[in-house]
Amino acid sequence: MPKVVISGYYGFDNWGDEAILETAVAGLRNAVPGVEITVLSSRPEVTAVRHDIRAVKRTDPRRILREIQTCDMLISGGGSLLQDVTSSRSLWYYLAIILAAVRRGKKVMLYANGIGPIDRPLNRLITRWVLDQVSLITVRGPSSREFLAELGVTRPRIVETADTAFAVDPAPPASVAAICREEGLPDLTKADRPPFVGIVVRPWRQTDRLGPAVARAADYIAGKLGYGVVFLPVHRDLDLDAAQRVQGLMKHPSHLVRNFYAARETVALLGHFRWVLSMRLHPLIFAAVGGVPGIGLVYDPKVDEFLAQTGQVSVGPVEKAQTEDILLAINDVEADYDARAARLKEAVAELRRRARMNNELAAELLTGRRP
């Protein structure tokens, strides 16, 4: 049976990255029955149980090289792996794994990547050299394709698809009711409850003043609009403290989701909200799949690109966002809610189709035939 190694930001309890892995594993198994999948993970024991796959420690070079030596294809992605905003070290890590596979004659696919920004001249040079040796690159948006052209990557096939999180199908309503019981939330599946909105904040550079602005907006949502407010720490280790600090600044009560849930459950949960205000990309995608509009606080170009693709509202860069900007965005959504939700449904249908292409192209590269 063919064997695939998947490299990415896995095992860190990040909802978005775990959703990417969940859909990649399911899609590959559907397209290539019997495929053997090994994932490089921060916590291989957790990843193995969560996704029913083999997993090895992402920081064990000997084990990683053994897995690459015996595989047929390496998949790198998805998500924003190839960028040096987080650090050059992270970029070099993923490029080193790609290069190890290339040097051993393996097929290599960059899977639904959001590539860039890469600002340091040496990093740009190394990235172009490595990527020009891979077999196939799929990117989740036009900006990544344009960035590859800017770098001078010309040899591999490049296909614009979409983030694989768009391919997630929501879990049944019973799963949402169970989450609500676990988290102490009102049952969001009940028709007679008030509307709820989700808020996602994360730490990012010098954005301490953003917390009070979001708290005032959340009080407006809870007080003036009368909606329930739920904070969602998407990357628990990073986001939980930021969410609790905003909660502590509020005058009205709010709720906090503390546990990790599978992508299908998360999509189903967000599908019962009225809209979502988020700094992170994947809660906006999960909400969109459930037909729920989003408002983006832009900390990264990928968030801005998603909002443009789906016709959603942007508050603007987090470094400049004021309470008034957030309230204007909220009022924009409320004033045009039905039409906005209808446009979102059309945009998501196309993005779901593109998202499924990632697994189709991976299967075609792995087997040499169309699935």
Secondary structure, DSSP 8 states (H G I E B T S, - for coil): --EEEEESS-SS-BHHHHHHHHHHHHHHHHHSTT-EEEEEESSHHHHHHHHTSEEEETT-HHHHHHHHHH-SEEEEEEES-S-SSS-HHHHHHHHHHHHHHHHTT-EEEEEEE------SHHHHHHHHHHHTTSSEEEESSHHHHHHHHHHT--SSEEEE---GGGG-----HHHHHHHHHHHT---TT-TTS--EEEEE----SS-TTHHHHHHHHHHHHHHTS--EEEE--SBHHHHHHHHHHHHHH-SS--EE--S---HHHHHHHHTTSS-EEESSHHHHHHHHHTT--EEEEESSHHHHHHHHHHT-EEEEETTT--HHHHHHHHHHHHHTHHHHHHHHHHHHHHHHHHHHHHHHHHHHHHHSS--
